[in-house]
Amino acid sequence: MKFKKVWHDSISFIKLIKTDHPNIIWIIVMGALAGAAGPFTQLFFYGRVLNKVVKGQYQECILDIIILLTAALILNLIKKACDQSVIVLREACADTIYLKTAEKAFTMEYEEFEKTETMDAIRRVQGGENSSGGISNQIQSIYILIEKGFSILFSLAFVISLFTHVKTDSRNFFSSIWSSLLIIVVFTVIFLISLKLSAISYKKFYEVEKKNQHLNSLGEYMLALMYNYQYGKDIRIYSMQGLLDHYLKSIMKNINSIFLKWSTTDGVYTGVIVLLTQLTSGLVYVILGGKAIYGVINIGEVFMYAGAILELTASIRSEIVEYNSFYYRTEYLNTYYEFINKPNSNYTGTLPIEKRSDGEYEFAFENVSFWYPGTSSKILDNINLTFKVGQKYAIVGKNGAGKTTLIKLLCRLYDPTEGRILLNGIDIKYYDYEEYTKVFSVVFQDFKLLALPLSDNLTIGETSEEEGQWKVLEKAGIRNRIESMPHKLNTQLYKNNGEGVEVSGGEAQKIAIARALYKDGPFVILDEPTAALDPIAEAEIYENFSTIVEGKTAIYISHRMSSCKFCDNIIVIDGGNISERGTHEKLLKENGIYASLYNAQAQYYA
């Protein structure tokens, strides 16, 4: 069962690396064959030359030496060339897989990407790579396994030829077939015992690694804090050094204790394997010496067979160790194959989005309910709602009411559990996902800016005239600040990647608004867009909101009720339901949830 799984995982891994580097397997096979053939070519010709020297046939040795040197040179050149190619391809394959993983992470369903199981799988791979090697190491293991496999085959060919060196009429043990059979039997038994002991050792190592996954993750997190300047102020002001030092020492102590216990056990198993292989080597020398004494084989053949059998011993030992290393890595590296080839089952729509210069994109929620996978609590319950073209909407409600979830459904970050969402009368799941997302310009509550040049944050790497960038920065009220930066639009944000400029939370929020405006989607969504702004900057956003959205359909989510006055329609969500809707004046007269929230805030401004 174990071998079958390893074989299946090996094929998956090879498929993964062959896609962009189809020659790597042939290079590995050629290099492995040349590397394995080298020692046996030398043993064969050394034996021939030694026999001829013993017989005094010095002239006849010259041709053998020439063939030996030529073969050794050719095999060595092939091996060196393949070794160098594999070194380069190992890194290239690793980079290719990392890029494919990143591409998949960027394009897979957000609902799937956000799952705990997905994140745990990625963390498990990263932890495994840090402790036991990654893609590059796995390719090297394949190389070694194939090379040692060829070595074992060559060794067995030499050992089998021993069966031809018998005296059928002899009752002497060394002259009979039984001595050769004994070597085969002993090697088989030692191989099986070594394989079993090595498997037990690696099973324990795998268990240790599983136990250490959480400790390793926590340790890496703690170490990362040391180099992250953004935590520097809090660590110093709150004197966190002692707490972090305590955690680090405790983690290291536990990790070292677990590995010390495993290494002691592994040392015992390794010692037994080495002892058995050494005893086997001693037996080989005794049998070959006996065969030479009784004239079954000559001195050159003693040298040749002894070398071949010792090579067999070393190859078997290496094969076992490398096999178990390879097997262990497949446990986590196969996650790459599964992750990259995971189908995007929810992003199968193919309809193009109609390109409309009038921006008339109307959305409708029909009996939409939603609860997160694995839970039974409804976040949204039977929502029926239409967003009419060109109108400005405010969505309000208490924390956890479902406001942001509604936006996630609209943006297709999640699909409704029940009901459907329509764009111009067509279910949004039938639209091409990439085209669909172009409809929206969104500033999420937890937006992120990249530690890259400001221009790249705005244009997302597209070639653009600077005039358009300055225009949206002006609208967002951040142009003056950008003009004061050392490299203006080309200024690096944050210091994660070297010299950069730190921007405040309010400045970052304005840049995020500018990014949304630059995208120029016909449907604008602003989720708490002024949460980090000072009162003056916030007032400017409110006063210029109509200018900012320029007649587009807009949704504004906020906890500040005073900001809803400029909206055409206010939607109040409570407990996953639409409890109220209307204009600011209408909802105040109804004296419901909205009026309660508004009056609760207004008293502080009276």
C-alpha positions as CSV (number, residue, x, y, z in Angstrom):
1,M,0.0,0.0,0.0
2,K,2.8,2.4,0.9
3,F,4.7,1.7,-2.3
4,K,1.5,2.1,-4.4
5,K,0.9,5.5,-2.7
6,V,4.5,6.6,-3.3
7,W,4.3,5.6,-6.9
8,H,1.0,7.5,-7.4
9,D,2.4,10.6,-5.6
10,S,5.6,10.3,-7.7
11,I,3.7,10.3,-10.9
12,S,1.7,13.4,-9.8
13,F,4.9,15.2,-8.8
14,I,6.6,14.3,-12.1
15,K,3.6,15.6,-14.1
16,L,3.9,18.8,-12.2
17,I,7.5,19.4,-13.0
18,K,7.4,18.1,-16.6
19,T,4.8,20.5,-17.8
20,D,7.2,23.4,-18.2
21,H,10.5,21.4,-18.1
22,P,9.8,18.3,-20.2
23,N,13.5,17.4,-20.6
24,I,14.2,17.1,-16.9
25,I,13.3,13.4,-16.7
26,W,15.6,12.4,-19.6
27,I,18.4,14.5,-18.1
28,I,17.9,12.8,-14.7
29,V,17.9,9.3,-16.3
30,M,21.0,10.0,-18.4
31,G,22.9,11.4,-15.5
32,A,21.8,8.6,-13.2
33,L,22.8,5.9,-15.7
34,A,26.2,7.6,-16.3
35,G,26.8,8.0,-12.6
36,A,25.9,4.4,-11.9
37,A,27.8,2.9,-14.8
38,G,31.0,4.7,-13.9
39,P,32.1,2.6,-10.9
40,F,31.2,-0.7,-12.5
41,T,33.0,0.2,-15.7
42,Q,36.1,0.8,-13.6
43,L,35.6,-2.4,-11.6
44,F,35.3,-4.5,-14.8
45,F,38.4,-3.1,-16.5
46,Y,40.4,-3.0,-13.2
47,G,39.7,-6.7,-12.9
48,R,40.8,-7.4,-16.5
49,V,44.0,-5.3,-16.1
50,L,44.9,-6.9,-12.8
51,N,44.5,-10.4,-14.2
52,K,46.7,-9.5,-17.2
53,V,49.3,-7.9,-15.0
54,V,49.5,-11.0,-12.8
55,K,50.0,-13.1,-16.0
56,G,52.6,-10.7,-17.2
57,Q,50.6,-9.7,-20.3
58,Y,51.6,-6.0,-20.1
59,Q,51.1,-5.2,-23.8
60,E,47.5,-6.5,-23.7
61,C,46.7,-4.1,-20.8
62,I,47.2,-1.0,-22.9
63,L,44.0,-1.4,-24.9
64,D,42.0,-2.1,-21.7
65,I,43.4,1.0,-20.1
66,I,42.6,3.2,-23.1
67,I,39.0,1.9,-23.2
68,L,38.8,2.4,-19.4
69,L,40.1,6.0,-19.5
70,T,37.9,6.9,-22.5
71,A,34.7,5.3,-21.0
72,A,35.5,7.0,-17.6
73,L,36.0,10.4,-19.3
74,I,32.8,10.1,-21.4
75,L,30.7,8.9,-18.4
76,N,32.1,11.5,-16.1
77,L,31.4,14.3,-18.6
78,I,27.8,13.1,-19.1
79,K,27.4,12.9,-15.3
80,K,28.9,16.3,-14.7
81,A,26.8,17.9,-17.5
82,C,23.6,16.3,-16.2
83,D,24.4,17.2,-12.6
84,Q,24.8,20.9,-13.5
85,S,21.6,20.8,-15.6
86,V,19.7,19.2,-12.7
87,I,21.0,21.9,-10.3
88,V,19.6,24.6,-12.6
89,L,16.4,22.7,-13.4
90,R,15.8,22.0,-9.7
91,E,15.5,25.7,-9.0
92,A,13.6,26.4,-12.2
93,C,11.1,23.7,-11.4
94,A,10.7,25.0,-7.9
95,D,10.1,28.5,-9.1
96,T,7.6,27.3,-11.7
97,I,5.6,25.4,-9.1
98,Y,5.7,28.4,-6.7
99,L,4.5,30.7,-9.5
100,K,1.7,28.2,-10.4
101,T,0.7,28.1,-6.8
102,A,0.6,31.9,-6.6
103,E,-1.5,32.1,-9.8
104,K,-3.9,29.5,-8.4
105,A,-4.1,31.4,-5.1
106,F,-4.9,34.6,-7.0
107,T,-7.6,33.0,-9.1
108,M,-9.3,30.3,-7.0
109,E,-12.7,31.0,-5.4
110,Y,-12.3,33.3,-2.5
111,E,-14.7,31.1,-0.6
112,E,-12.4,28.2,-1.1
113,F,-9.2,30.2,-0.5
114,E,-10.5,31.5,2.8
115,K,-11.3,28.1,4.2
116,T,-9.2,27.0,7.2
117,E,-8.4,23.7,5.5
118,T,-6.8,25.5,2.6
119,M,-4.7,27.7,4.8
120,D,-3.7,24.8,6.9
121,A,-2.6,22.8,3.9
122,I,-0.4,25.7,2.7
123,R,1.1,26.2,6.1
124,R,1.8,22.4,6.3
125,V,3.7,22.5,3.0
126,Q,5.7,25.6,4.1
127,G,6.5,24.0,7.5
128,G,7.6,20.7,5.8
129,E,9.8,22.5,3.3
130,N,11.5,24.5,6.1
131,S,12.3,21.3,8.1
132,S,12.8,18.6,5.5
133,G,13.3,20.2,2.2
134,G,11.1,21.2,-0.7
135,I,10.6,20.8,-4.4
136,S,14.4,21.2,-5.2
137,N,15.2,18.5,-2.6
138,Q,12.5,16.2,-4.0
139,I,13.9,16.4,-7.5
140,Q,17.4,15.6,-6.1
141,S,15.9,12.6,-4.3
142,I,14.4,11.3,-7.6
143,Y,17.9,11.7,-9.2
144,I,19.6,9.8,-6.4
145,L,16.9,7.1,-6.3
146,I,17.2,6.4,-10.1
147,E,21.0,6.5,-9.9
148,K,21.1,4.1,-7.0
149,G,18.5,1.9,-8.6
150,F,20.7,1.5,-11.7
151,S,23.7,0.8,-9.3
152,I,21.7,-2.0,-7.7
153,L,20.8,-3.5,-11.1
154,F,24.4,-3.4,-12.2
155,S,25.5,-4.9,-8.9
156,L,23.0,-7.7,-9.2
157,A,24.2,-8.4,-12.7
158,F,27.7,-8.9,-11.3
159,V,26.5,-11.0,-8.4
160,I,24.4,-13.2,-10.7
161,S,27.4,-13.8,-12.8
162,L,29.0,-15.4,-9.7
163,F,26.6,-18.3,-10.3
164,T,28.6,-19.2,-13.4
165,H,31.7,-19.7,-11.3
166,V,31.0,-23.1,-9.7
167,K,32.5,-26.5,-9.9
168,T,29.6,-28.9,-10.4
169,D,31.6,-31.9,-9.2
170,S,33.0,-30.2,-6.1
171,R,31.6,-30.8,-2.6
172,N,33.5,-27.8,-1.3
173,F,31.2,-25.0,-0.1
174,F,33.2,-22.2,-1.7
175,S,33.3,-24.0,-5.0
176,S,29.5,-24.8,-5.0
177,I,26.5,-22.7,-6.0
178,W,25.5,-22.5,-2.3
179,S,28.1,-19.9,-1.5
180,S,26.7,-17.5,-4.1
181,L,23.1,-18.3,-3.0
182,L,24.1,-17.5,0.6
183,I,25.2,-14.0,-0.5
184,I,21.9,-13.4,-2.3
185,V,19.9,-14.7,0.7
186,V,21.9,-12.6,3.2
187,F,21.6,-9.5,1.1
188,T,17.8,-10.0,0.7
189,V,17.3,-10.5,4.5
190,I,19.5,-7.5,5.3
191,F,17.8,-5.4,2.8
192,L,14.3,-6.2,4.2
193,I,15.5,-5.7,7.8
194,S,17.1,-2.3,6.9
195,L,14.0,-1.2,4.9
196,K,11.8,-2.1,7.9
197,L,14.0,-0.3,10.5
198,S,14.4,2.8,8.2
199,A,10.6,2.9,7.7
200,I,10.0,2.7,11.4
201,S,12.5,5.5,12.0
202,Y,11.0,7.8,9.3
203,K,7.5,7.0,10.6
204,K,8.6,8.3,14.0
205,F,10.2,11.3,12.3
206,Y,6.9,12.0,10.5
207,E,5.1,11.8,13.8
208,V,7.6,14.2,15.3
209,E,7.1,16.6,12.4
210,K,3.3,16.4,12.8
211,K,3.6,17.3,16.5
212,N,5.9,20.1,15.7
213,Q,3.8,21.8,13.0
214,H,2.1,24.1,15.5
215,L,5.3,24.8,17.3
216,N,7.1,25.5,14.1
217,S,4.4,27.9,12.9
218,L,4.4,29.7,16.3
219,G,8.2,29.9,16.3
220,E,8.3,31.4,12.8
221,Y,5.7,33.9,13.8
222,M,7.7,34.9,16.8
223,L,10.9,35.2,14.9
224,A,9.1,37.3,12.2
225,L,8.0,39.8,14.9
226,M,11.7,40.6,15.6
227,Y,12.2,41.9,12.0
228,N,8.9,43.6,11.5
229,Y,9.3,47.2,12.3
230,Q,5.5,47.7,12.4
231,Y,5.4,45.9,15.8
232,G,8.4,47.8,17.1
233,K,6.4,50.6,18.9
234,D,4.1,48.3,20.7
235,I,6.8,45.9,21.8
236,R,8.8,48.8,23.4
237,I,5.9,50.7,24.9
238,Y,4.3,47.6,26.4
239,S,7.6,46.0,27.3
240,M,6.7,42.8,25.4
241,Q,10.3,41.7,25.1
242,G,10.0,39.4,28.2
243,L,6.8,37.8,26.9
244,L,8.2,37.1,23.4
245,D,11.5,35.8,24.8
246,H,9.6,33.5,27.1
247,Y,7.6,32.1,24.2
248,L,10.6,31.7,22.0
249,K,12.6,29.8,24.7
250,S,9.6,27.6,25.5
251,I,9.1,26.8,21.8
252,M,12.8,26.0,21.2
253,K,13.0,23.9,24.3
254,N,10.0,21.8,23.3
255,I,11.2,21.4,19.7
256,N,14.7,20.4,20.8
257,S,13.3,17.9,23.4
258,I,11.1,16.2,20.8
259,F,14.0,16.0,18.2
260,L,16.5,14.8,20.8
261,K,14.2,11.9,21.7
262,W,13.7,11.0,18.0
263,S,17.4,11.4,17.1
264,T,18.3,8.9,19.9
265,T,15.9,6.4,18.5
266,D,17.1,7.0,15.0
267,G,20.7,6.6,16.0
268,V,19.9,3.1,17.4
269,Y,18.2,2.0,14.2
270,T,20.9,3.5,12.0
271,G,23.6,1.8,14.1
272,V,21.8,-1.6,13.7
273,I,21.6,-1.1,9.9
274,V,25.3,-0.1,9.6
275,L,26.3,-3.1,11.8
276,L,24.3,-5.6,9.6
277,T,25.7,-4.1,6.4
278,Q,29.3,-4.3,7.7
279,L,28.7,-8.0,8.8
280,T,27.4,-8.7,5.3
281,S,30.5,-7.1,3.8
282,G,32.7,-9.3,6.0
283,L,30.8,-12.4,4.8
284,V,31.3,-11.3,1.2
285,Y,35.0,-11.0,1.7
286,V,35.2,-14.5,3.3
287,I,33.2,-16.1,0.5
288,L,35.1,-14.4,-2.3
289,G,38.4,-15.2,-0.6
290,G,37.4,-18.9,-0.3
291,K,36.4,-18.9,-4.0
292,A,39.8,-17.5,-4.9
293,I,41.7,-20.0,-2.7
294,Y,39.9,-22.9,-4.3
295,G,40.5,-21.5,-7.8
296,V,36.9,-20.8,-8.6
297,I,37.7,-17.1,-9.4
298,N,40.9,-15.3,-10.1
299,I,42.4,-12.3,-8.3
300,G,41.0,-9.8,-10.7
301,E,37.5,-11.2,-10.3
302,V,37.9,-11.1,-6.5
303,F,38.6,-7.4,-6.8
304,M,35.7,-6.9,-9.3
305,Y,33.1,-8.9,-7.3
306,A,34.1,-7.5,-4.0
307,G,33.8,-4.0,-5.3
308,A,30.4,-4.7,-7.0
309,I,29.0,-6.2,-3.8
310,L,30.2,-3.4,-1.6
311,E,28.7,-1.0,-4.2
312,L,25.5,-3.0,-3.8
313,T,25.6,-2.6,0.0
314,A,26.2,1.2,-0.2
315,S,23.5,1.6,-2.9
316,I,20.9,-0.3,-1.0
317,R,21.6,1.8,2.1
318,S,21.4,5.0,0.1
319,E,18.2,3.8,-1.7
320,I,16.5,3.1,1.6
321,V,17.4,6.4,3.2
322,E,16.4,8.4,0.1
323,Y,13.2,6.4,-0.5
324,N,12.0,7.3,3.1
325,S,13.0,10.9,2.6
326,F,11.1,11.0,-0.7
327,Y,8.1,9.2,0.9
328,Y,8.0,11.7,3.7
329,R,8.1,14.7,1.5
330,T,5.3,13.4,-0.8
331,E,3.1,13.7,2.3
332,Y,3.1,17.4,2.1
333,L,4.6,18.3,-1.4
334,N,1.7,16.5,-3.1
335,T,-0.5,19.3,-1.7
336,Y,1.0,21.5,-4.5
337,Y,-0.4,19.2,-7.2
338,E,-3.8,19.0,-5.5
339,F,-3.9,22.8,-4.9
340,I,-2.8,23.8,-8.4
341,N,-5.2,21.3,-10.1
342,K,-8.2,22.1,-7.9
343,P,-11.0,23.1,-10.2
344,N,-12.8,26.4,-9.9
345,S,-16.2,24.9,-9.8
346,N,-18.0,28.2,-9.1
347,Y,-16.2,30.3,-11.7
348,T,-17.5,28.5,-14.8
349,G,-19.5,31.3,-16.3
350,T,-18.7,32.3,-19.9
351,L,-21.1,35.1,-20.8
352,P,-19.3,38.4,-21.5
353,I,-20.4,41.6,-19.7
354,E,-22.2,44.0,-22.0
355,K,-20.0,47.1,-22.5
356,R,-22.3,50.0,-21.7
357,S,-21.1,53.6,-22.0
358,D,-24.3,54.7,-20.0
359,G,-23.2,52.6,-17.0
360,E,-26.7,51.0,-16.8
361,Y,-25.9,47.9,-14.8
362,E,-28.8,47.0,-12.5
363,F,-28.5,44.3,-9.8
364,A,-31.2,42.4,-8.0
365,F,-31.2,40.0,-5.1
366,E,-34.0,37.4,-5.3
367,N,-34.7,35.5,-2.1
368,V,-31.0,35.4,-1.2
369,S,-30.0,33.6,1.9
370,F,-26.5,32.9,3.0
371,W,-24.6,31.0,5.7
372,Y,-20.9,30.2,5.8
373,P,-19.9,26.7,4.9
374,G,-19.8,24.4,7.9
375,T,-22.2,26.5,9.9
376,S,-26.0,26.6,10.2
377,S,-26.5,30.2,11.4
378,K,-27.9,32.4,8.6
379,I,-26.0,35.6,8.0
380,L,-28.5,36.8,5.4
381,D,-32.1,35.6,5.3
382,N,-34.4,35.9,2.2
383,I,-33.0,39.2,0.9
384,N,-34.9,40.8,-1.9
385,L,-33.3,44.0,-3.1
386,T,-32.7,46.0,-6.3
387,F,-29.9,48.5,-6.9
388,K,-31.2,50.9,-9.6
389,V,-28.9,52.5,-12.0
390,G,-27.3,55.8,-11.0
391,Q,-28.7,55.9,-7.4
392,K,-26.6,56.2,-4.3
393,Y,-27.4,53.7,-1.5
394,A,-26.4,53.5,2.1
395,I,-26.4,50.2,3.9
396,V,-26.4,50.5,7.7
397,G,-26.9,48.3,10.7
398,K,-25.3,47.0,13.9
399,N,-22.1,45.0,13.9
400,G,-22.6,41.5,12.5
401,A,-25.8,42.4,10.8
402,G,-24.6,41.1,7.5
403,K,-23.7,44.4,5.6
404,T,-20.2,43.3,4.5
405,T,-21.4,39.8,3.7
406,L,-24.0,41.2,1.3
407,I,-21.2,43.1,-0.5
408,K,-19.1,39.9,-0.7
409,L,-22.1,38.1,-2.4
410,L,-22.6,41.0,-4.8
411,C,-18.9,40.9,-5.8
412,R,-19.1,37.0,-6.1
413,L,-16.5,36.4,-3.4
414,Y,-19.1,34.0,-2.1
415,D,-22.1,32.5,-3.9
416,P,-25.6,32.6,-2.2
417,T,-26.6,29.5,-0.3
418,E,-30.1,30.0,-1.5
419,G,-31.7,32.4,-4.1
420,R,-29.8,34.2,-6.8
421,I,-28.4,37.6,-7.8
422,L,-29.2,39.1,-11.2
423,L,-27.3,41.5,-13.4
424,N,-29.6,43.1,-15.9
425,G,-31.9,40.1,-15.5
426,I,-29.2,37.3,-15.8
427,D,-27.9,35.2,-12.9
428,I,-24.4,36.5,-12.2
429,K,-23.0,33.0,-12.0
430,Y,-23.4,32.7,-15.8
431,Y,-21.0,35.7,-16.4
432,D,-17.3,35.3,-17.0
433,Y,-15.9,35.9,-13.5
434,E,-12.9,38.1,-14.6
435,E,-15.2,40.3,-16.7
436,Y,-17.8,40.5,-13.9
437,T,-15.3,41.9,-11.4
438,K,-14.5,44.8,-13.8
439,V,-18.0,46.2,-13.1
440,F,-17.0,47.0,-9.5
441,S,-14.7,49.7,-7.9
442,V,-14.5,48.7,-4.3
443,V,-12.9,50.0,-1.1
444,F,-13.2,47.2,1.4
445,Q,-13.2,47.9,5.1
446,D,-10.0,45.9,5.5
447,F,-8.4,47.1,2.2
448,K,-4.7,46.4,1.6
449,L,-2.1,48.5,-0.2
450,L,1.0,46.9,-1.6
451,A,4.5,47.7,-0.5
452,L,5.2,48.8,-4.1
453,P,5.4,52.2,-5.9
454,L,2.3,54.3,-5.5
455,S,1.7,54.2,-9.3
456,D,1.5,50.4,-9.3
457,N,-1.0,50.5,-6.4
458,L,-3.2,52.8,-8.5
459,T,-2.9,51.3,-12.0
460,I,-2.2,47.7,-10.9
461,G,0.8,47.6,-13.2
462,E,-0.9,48.9,-16.3
463,T,0.7,51.5,-18.5
464,S,-1.0,54.8,-17.8
465,E,-0.7,58.5,-18.4
466,E,0.2,60.3,-15.2
467,E,-2.6,62.8,-15.7
468,G,-5.3,60.2,-15.0
469,Q,-3.5,59.2,-11.8
470,W,-3.2,62.7,-10.5
471,K,-6.9,63.3,-11.3
472,V,-8.1,60.5,-9.0
473,L,-5.7,61.5,-6.3
474,E,-7.1,65.0,-6.5
475,K,-10.7,63.6,-6.1
476,A,-9.6,61.5,-3.1
477,G,-8.0,64.5,-1.4
478,I,-4.5,63.1,-1.3
479,R,-2.8,64.8,-4.3
480,N,-0.9,67.4,-2.2
481,R,0.6,64.7,0.0
482,I,1.8,62.7,-3.0
483,E,3.3,65.7,-4.6
484,S,5.4,66.2,-1.4
485,M,6.8,62.7,-1.6
486,P,10.4,62.2,-2.8
487,H,9.5,60.4,-6.0
488,K,5.9,61.4,-6.3
489,L,3.9,58.7,-8.2
490,N,7.0,56.4,-8.2
491,T,7.4,56.6,-4.4
492,Q,7.7,53.3,-2.7
493,L,5.0,52.7,-0.1
494,Y,6.1,51.3,3.3
495,K,9.5,50.0,4.2
496,N,8.9,46.2,3.8
497,N,11.0,46.1,0.6
498,G,13.7,48.7,1.5
499,E,13.5,52.5,1.5
500,G,9.9,53.7,1.4
501,V,7.4,56.2,2.8
502,E,5.1,55.3,5.7
503,V,1.6,56.6,5.1
504,S,-1.0,57.1,7.9
505,G,-4.2,55.1,8.1
506,G,-6.2,58.1,6.7
507,E,-3.7,58.6,3.9
508,A,-3.8,54.9,3.0
509,Q,-7.6,55.1,3.0
510,K,-7.6,58.0,0.6
511,I,-5.1,56.1,-1.7
512,A,-7.5,53.1,-1.6
513,I,-10.4,55.4,-2.7
514,A,-8.2,56.8,-5.5
515,R,-7.4,53.3,-6.6
516,A,-11.1,52.5,-6.8
517,L,-11.8,55.7,-8.8
518,Y,-8.9,54.9,-11.2
519,K,-10.5,51.5,-12.0
520,D,-13.5,53.5,-13.1
521,G,-16.0,50.6,-12.6
522,P,-19.7,51.6,-13.2
523,F,-20.6,50.3,-9.7
524,V,-18.8,51.9,-6.7
525,I,-18.8,50.2,-3.3
526,L,-17.3,52.0,-0.3
527,D,-17.2,50.0,2.9
528,E,-16.4,52.3,5.8
529,P,-14.3,54.5,3.5
530,T,-13.8,57.3,6.1
531,A,-13.2,55.2,9.2
532,A,-9.5,56.4,9.4
533,L,-10.1,60.0,8.3
534,D,-10.1,63.0,10.5
535,P,-13.4,65.0,10.7
536,I,-12.3,67.6,8.1
537,A,-11.2,65.0,5.6
538,E,-14.4,63.0,6.3
539,A,-16.6,66.1,5.7
540,E,-14.8,66.7,2.4
541,I,-15.5,63.1,1.2
542,Y,-19.2,63.5,2.1
543,E,-19.5,66.9,0.4
544,N,-17.8,65.7,-2.7
545,F,-19.4,62.2,-2.8
546,S,-21.6,63.0,-5.9
547,T,-18.6,64.4,-7.7
548,I,-16.4,61.4,-6.7
549,V,-18.8,58.8,-8.0
550,E,-19.9,60.9,-11.1
551,G,-23.4,59.6,-11.5
552,K,-22.5,55.9,-11.1
553,T,-24.4,53.5,-9.0
554,A,-22.9,53.6,-5.5
555,I,-23.2,51.7,-2.2
556,Y,-21.9,53.3,0.9
557,I,-21.6,51.2,4.1
558,S,-21.1,53.1,7.3
559,H,-21.7,53.1,11.1
560,R,-21.9,56.9,11.0
561,M,-25.6,57.7,10.4
562,S,-24.9,61.4,9.5
563,S,-23.0,60.2,6.4
564,C,-26.2,58.7,5.0
565,K,-28.0,62.0,4.4
566,F,-26.6,62.4,0.9
567,C,-27.8,58.9,-0.3
568,D,-31.0,58.4,-2.3
569,N,-31.9,55.2,-0.4
570,I,-30.9,53.9,3.0
571,I,-31.2,50.1,3.6
572,V,-31.2,49.0,7.2
573,I,-30.1,45.4,7.8
574,D,-30.9,43.7,11.2
575,G,-30.3,40.1,12.0
576,G,-29.7,39.2,8.3
577,N,-33.0,40.8,7.2
578,I,-33.9,44.1,5.6
579,S,-35.8,45.7,8.4
580,E,-36.2,49.3,7.0
581,R,-35.5,51.2,3.8
582,G,-36.1,54.8,2.5
583,T,-34.7,58.2,2.6
584,H,-33.0,59.8,5.7
585,E,-36.1,61.9,6.5
586,K,-38.5,59.0,6.0
587,L,-36.6,56.7,8.3
588,L,-36.4,59.3,11.0
589,K,-40.1,59.7,10.9
590,E,-40.6,55.9,11.2
591,N,-38.7,56.1,14.5
592,G,-37.3,52.6,14.0
593,I,-33.8,51.1,14.1
594,Y,-32.3,53.8,11.9
595,A,-33.7,56.6,13.9
596,S,-32.5,54.9,17.1
597,L,-28.9,54.6,15.7
598,Y,-29.0,58.2,14.4
599,N,-30.2,59.7,17.6
600,A,-27.7,57.7,19.7
601,Q,-24.9,59.3,17.7
602,A,-26.5,62.8,17.3
603,Q,-26.6,63.4,21.0
604,Y,-22.9,63.7,21.1
605,Y,-22.9,66.4,18.5
606,A,-25.7,68.5,20.1
